[in-house]
Every structure is written in structure tokens, then in C-alpha cells.
Amino acid sequence: MVIERQRGLPEIPSLSPEKERMSRETLLADVLVIGGGPAGLAAAIKAAQFGLNIIIVEDHYKLGGQLIKQTHRFFGSRELFGGLRGFQIAQILERQVKEYGNVRVLTKTYAYGVFRDQWVGLISENSVYEAKAKCYILATGAMENYLAFPGNDLPGVIGAGGAQTLMNEYGIRPGKKALIVGAGNVGLIVAYQLLQAGVRVKAVLEIMPQIGGWFVHAAKIARYGVPILLQHTIKEVLGKDSVEAAIIVKVDKDYSPIPGTERKIECDFVLLSAGLTPDTRLLSQFGVKLKWVPELGGLVPLRTKYLETTIPNVLVAGDMSGIEEATTAIIEGWIAGLTAVVKVLGPKSEVLRERERLLKLLKEYRAAPVSERVKRGLKRVII
């Protein structure tokens, strides 16, 4: 079966008998949420509370996003899931989603494009969908950054998120001796998780003169005797068929390597925690105006404080709107969900009051010193 061209969606040719059996379905909803991580789930739950018909699209086989592989306890109040581990929060949010009969969840489904009149193309293993909504909430998260150095293509050079996925989703230990590049929250947290899995963490490198993550995470690995080497970076990785060692080097105030400071560290894998880049590809297709803001991770959308972009019915939440962490993603998701309610049902007083309360909660959470960089960036994108 060749799917005919409709509503601007591309023609999908019949390439195999399996493809010929793919069904096609038109989906209509009040709100289409793209991304089933903390921001997307929080948004869907808030919008569903007011009776809106919701569709959640998630490319993974289960909901939760990055929460699934987070085993550390969260800070904050009970409302913000303080004291719970990430995977437990994912379970709670998934359970809440399933309580609403007006929410349809499509897992292992990809949003591959935005077409004429804001029809969104979706595809799963056995189905092709064309979806249209009154309001769209994009919570597509972020992509890991990589680093360029000799040997970075050897097996054993992986991203921090990849290591978390191997360990916490599939129970696979990445190796026995690790070198970690990057002392932000992700690098520090994964270092501790590696230690818990029986991996020897040889060192954590940080090119800056101070760590970028929370002190509490650094303190946990320091108690294990793991050195955090500030103003250091990786120079090259050595090995024939896989990682066998790495050369590290100290850098000066301009982040240039200092000759003569090279050291060889024996390891069988190198974990890169070099930051994240917001995944704004679908936003670009919607026509949303983006701005390069280094404090937020790169290209991010211009939006109101209520998370509505320059395209009136397109909302954003979570890391794709600026790199922070899961708690702020959840709060942003709640706010975006309520903004969708306002867009579809009109300005109900109870919705407006709750949205203002959550804005205040978000501001209070960002009052911590570690959020100063994010707050500087937000001043450049709020319209």
C-alpha cells in the first residue's frame, strides 16, 4: 500500500511486506504532547485534570525520560518529590497519567516532521499517524554533547547518559575502570552510580577552576577517594581495539593545555559529561523563533513566562527550552499544561491562580546560587 499524499505529509513508499501492513490513522486532540519525560508527563497530567483530550508521544518503550535512569534522591518539598529517587518519580507520573481516560499514550513512536497547517507526522513500528491539535506542548529534552580528541571513536568512549542507560535500565556495567570528563551534576552523579556498581573511578576531570554541579554530589564521590581534577581535560585516548588508557593534561586560565603536564591514566572506558544541547528540531519546523543563548545550552525558543512561543499555540517545557534539571522540568510542565488549558478553554480563574502559584514556586526553586547562569539566560528569551 502506498500512502497517498495528504495535508502536506510526505509520501511513504512500500519498501517491504512489513511496511505494506502498516496502518494509517488520523489523530485529533486538544493537546499533543511530544516527549514523555518529566516535563511532558507533568504537562499532560495538568491539562488532563481539566478534561482536555491529550495525546502523549514518546520514542522510548516506556515513559519517564531521564528519570528512568536516575537513582539519586531529589531535593525539595513533598510537592516536588523531595526524598524520592528519579525512577520512583517516573513511576508516580506514569501512574497519574494512566488514571485519566482522556489521555492516550503512544510509546515507541517518533514525531518525524511538522507539515502544512500544523499537521504532525508520527510513525511507530506498525503505524503511521497524522496528528493535529488545538495546542502543542514540546518537551523533547536534549542531546548529549561530544568532544573532539584523538581516539574518541574507540569503543569505550561513551556519553554519561549512555552509561546511565546501560547500568540503570539494562543492568550492564560499562567497564571496570572509568575516567570521567566533566564535573557537572550529571558527571558527578554518574560517578557515584559507577562506584555503587563496583566500577573503579580513576578520576573526574573538570576544565573549569570549579565544579559545575552541586557540592553534595561532589562530596559523595570525594568520600570514596575519587580525585576531582580541576583545570584538567582529556588530550587523547589510547588503545588498539578499545580504550586502554587516556592522556590527561592541565590547562591554563585560557583553557589551553600546559605543555609538560600530561599524565597517563589506565582505564577501560571514558565517560563524557560535556553538557547538553536542547533538541529544538521540531520547534524549528513549527516556525518558532530561536535564539542562541550559551547560558541555556545553545539554540532555545523565545517564549513568554507562561511558556508560549512566538507561534501562539506552541508551548515548551523542560530541557529543550533551556538546560536545567528534572525538578524545574516538572514545574515547567505543570505551567505549560495550565497554559494549554487557558488556550483551549479560556481564562478560568482557578487555572490562572494555580499557574501564578507555580510560577512563584519555580522562581523560588531557581533562587539557589547554581541557577544564576540559567537566570541570566532566561532574561534574553522571555518575551
N, C-alpha and C positions, 0 to 999 in steps of 0.2 A: 504494500500500500504506500503510495506516495502522498504525503500530507500536503494538501493544497495550500497555496499562499493566501493567508487571511490576516487582516488587521496589521499588516506590516511585519508579521513574524516570518522568519526565513523558511524556505522550503527545506524539509528534511528528507533526503533521499533514502530509498530502501537499499541498504547495504548488505543485509543478510536475512535469513528466515526469522532470526530472533527479532531484528528490527521491525520486520513486517508485522509482528504480533504486538507491537507497542500500541497502546490505546491512546486516544487523544481526548482531553476533557477541557472544557471552559470553566474557569473558576471565577466567581464574583463574590466579593466580600466588602464589609465596611472597612476593615483594616487588613492589609497584607504586611506581615512582619517577616523580614528577611534576616535570618540569623537567630538560632535557638540557644544562644549563650545567656549569661546573666542579664544583659540589657534587654535582649529580645523577649525573654521569658517574663521579666518584670513588666515590660510594656504590655504584653498580651494579657497578663493577669489583670492589670488595672483597667484596661479597656473592656475586658470581658465582664468585669463586675457591673458594668452599666448596660449590659445586654447587647453589645455590638457583636456582629459576626466576624470572627477572627480566623485568619489562616497563618500558621507559622511554617516557614520553610527553613529547613536545616540540612546541610550537606553531610553531616556526620550520621552515624547509625543510631545515635541516641542524643537526647537533649542535655544541655548543661554547659557546652562550650569549654572554656578553660577551667571552669570549676571542677569538672570531672576528674582532673588530674592533680588537683590541689589538696594536699593532705595537712597543711598547716592550719592552725586556728586563726579565725578572723578577730579583729579588734572591733570595738564599738558596742552600741547598745543592743538590747534584745531585738528591737525592730530591725537593726542592721545585721542580725545573725551573729552577734558577738559571741565568741566562745565555740562556735561551730567550725568544722573543717569544710573546705571548699566542696568536696564531693557530697557532704551532707546537705549543704545549701542547694546544690543541684538537684538532689532528690526531693527536697521540700518544694522547690519551684516547679519541678516536673509534676509532682503530686497535685499542687494547686492548679496547674494548667488542666489536668485531667478531670478536675472537679466540675469544669464548665462544659456543658454540652454544646455551647456556641463557639468552641474553639476546635479547629481542625488542624492536625499536625502532620506535616509531610517531611519525614526524615529521609536521608539518602537522596535528597532532591536538590538540584542545583538551579539557581537563578542565572541563566546564561545571557540575558540581554533585556534591554528596555526598548520598546518599539513604538510605532505610531500610536498616538492617543493614550500613552502610558500603559499599554499592554505589556506585561512582563512574561517572558518566556521561561518556563520551568521544565526540567527534564529529570526523570528518575530512571531506574533500571528498566522498568516496563511501561512507563507512561510519559507522554508529553502533555504539558499543560499550557494554556494561555490564561493568564490571570489579570484581573483588573479590580481595583479597589477605590473607595472614596478617599482613602488616606493610606499612605505608605510609611512604614517605620523601618528604616535601615539600621541594622545592628550587626554588621558583617565583621566586626572585630579588626584585627591587624595581622600583619605578616612579619615574620622574624627577619631581622637584618643579617647580612652575612659580611664577612671580612675577606679582603684580598691579601694573600701572602703565599709564598711558595709552599706547596704541599697541601693546600686547603681542599684539594679534590680527593685526597686519600680517604678510603673507608675508615671511619672512626672520628672524622671531623663532623660534628653534628650541632644542631641548634639546641638551646636549652629546652624549648618546647618539645622538640623531638625526643629528648631524653626523658622528660616527664611522661610523655605518651607511652614510650616503651616500658617504663617502670610501673606507672600507676594505672594504666589501662590494660596492659598486656602482661605484666609481671615479668618483663625481660630486663635483666641488668645490662646496661650498655657496655660494661667492661670492668676491669679490676682497679685500674689506676687512672685517675682523671686529673686533667688540668682545665680549669675554668677561666674563661676570659670574660670579664665584666662583673662588677660588684654592685649592680643594681639589685632591686628586690628579687627579680627572677633568678639571677645568678646565685645569690646568697641562699635563697630558699631551696633551689635545686641542689646546691652543695650539701645542705643538711639532709635532704632526702637521699642523696647518694650515700652519705655516711650511714644513714639508717639501713640502707640496702647492702651494707658491707663493702662498699667501694672505698678505696683509699684516695682521698682528695689531696693531691700533692701541693696545690696552691690555687688561690684565686687572684687573678691579675686585674688591676684597675688602672687605666691610663690617666685618670684624673688624680689630683692630690688628695681627694677624699672619696669615701664610698658614696654611691648614689642611692643605696637602699636604706631601710630602717635599721637603726642601731641594734634593735633586739634580734634581728636575723643574723647580723654580723657577730653578735656576742655568742650565739648558739654554736656557730662553727669554730669560733675562737676557742671555746671551751674544749673542743676536740683537738686543739693544737694545729688547726689549719692556718697557714700564713696567708694574710691578705696583703699582697704586694702592691702598694700604691705607686703611681707613676711608672708602671710597667706595662708592657704589651707583648704580644707574640710576634716573633720575627719570621719563623718558619717551622714547618713540621717535617720530621724525618721519618722515613720508613720505606720499605720496598713494596709490599702488597697492602699494608695498612699502617696505622700510626704506631710508631715505636718510641718516639721521643719528640720533644719540642725545644726550640731555642727561644728563650725569652730575653728581653732587653729593657733596660731602664730608659726613660725619656726625659727630656729637659722641659722647661716651662713652656716651650713652643710645641711640645709633643713630638719632637724629633728624637730618634734613637741616639743614645750616647755611646760612641764607639768604645769598645773595651769593657762594656758592662754585660755582655752576653753571658747567659747561663744555659746549660743543657738540663732539661728535666725529663726523666724517664716516665713515660705514660703510655697507655694503650688507647686512649681516646681524649679528644679535645672538645670541650663543650663551649660553644659560642653564645654569650649572652650580651649581644651588642645592640640591644634596643629593638623597638618595633616600629613598623610603618603602617599608618592607618590604611585600611583597604577601602578606598573610595571609588573603585572602578564603576560600580553601578550608579553611584551618585553622579559621576560624570555623564553617564548615558541619560540620566534624568534631566541633565542640563543645569544642575546645581552649581552655583559659583563657589570655587575653591580658592584657598589662599595658602601660600607656603609659610608655615609657622613652625620653626625648629623646636620651640618650647613644647609643642603638642605632637611632635613626631614627623612633621612633613606637611603634605597637602591635606588640608582639612576644610570642611564646609563652613561658609558663613551661615550663621543662624541666629535666631532670637534666643532670649533666655529661656523660652519655653520649648526650644529645640526644633523650631520650624525653620527650614532652609529658605533659600531665595525662590524655590518653587513651592507655592503655598501649601500644597497637600503632601509634601515630602518631609518627613521628620527623621531625626537621627538620635542615636544614643550609644554610649559605650566607647570603646577604643577607636572605632572608625571616625569618631568626631574629635579625637584627641587622646593620646595615650595616658591613661591613669591606672586604676586597678579595679578589681571586681566590685567593691562596695560603691564607688562612685558610679560605676556602670549600672548597678541595680537602681540607685536613686534616679539617675537619668532616665532609665527605662520607665520607672513609675511616672515621671514627669511627662515623658513623651506619650505614654499611654493615655494620660489625662488630657493632653493637648489633642490627641486624636478624638477623644470623646467630645471635646469642645467643637472641633471641626465638623463632626458628623451630627451631633445632637444639639449644638448651640451652647451658649454660655450658661450652664446650670450653676447656681450659686454654690451648691455643695462641692461641685467639681473644682470650681475656681478657688474655694477656700483650701481644699486639700492640696491643690497644686502649689499654692503660695506657701503652705506649711512645708512641703517637700523642698521647695526652693530654699527656704530658710535652713532646713536640715542639711542640704547639700553645701550651702555656704559655711555652716558650722563645721562640717567634716573637712572642708578644704582649708580650714583655719590653721592646720598644722604647718610647721615650717617647711616640710618636704613638698608641700603643694605650691610654694611660692613661684616656681618656674611655670607651673600649669596656669596659675592665676595671671601671670604676665601674658601668657599666650592667649588666654581667653579674652583679654581686653582688645585683642586685634581681630577677633572674629565675631563677637556679639554685635548684632545689628539692631 
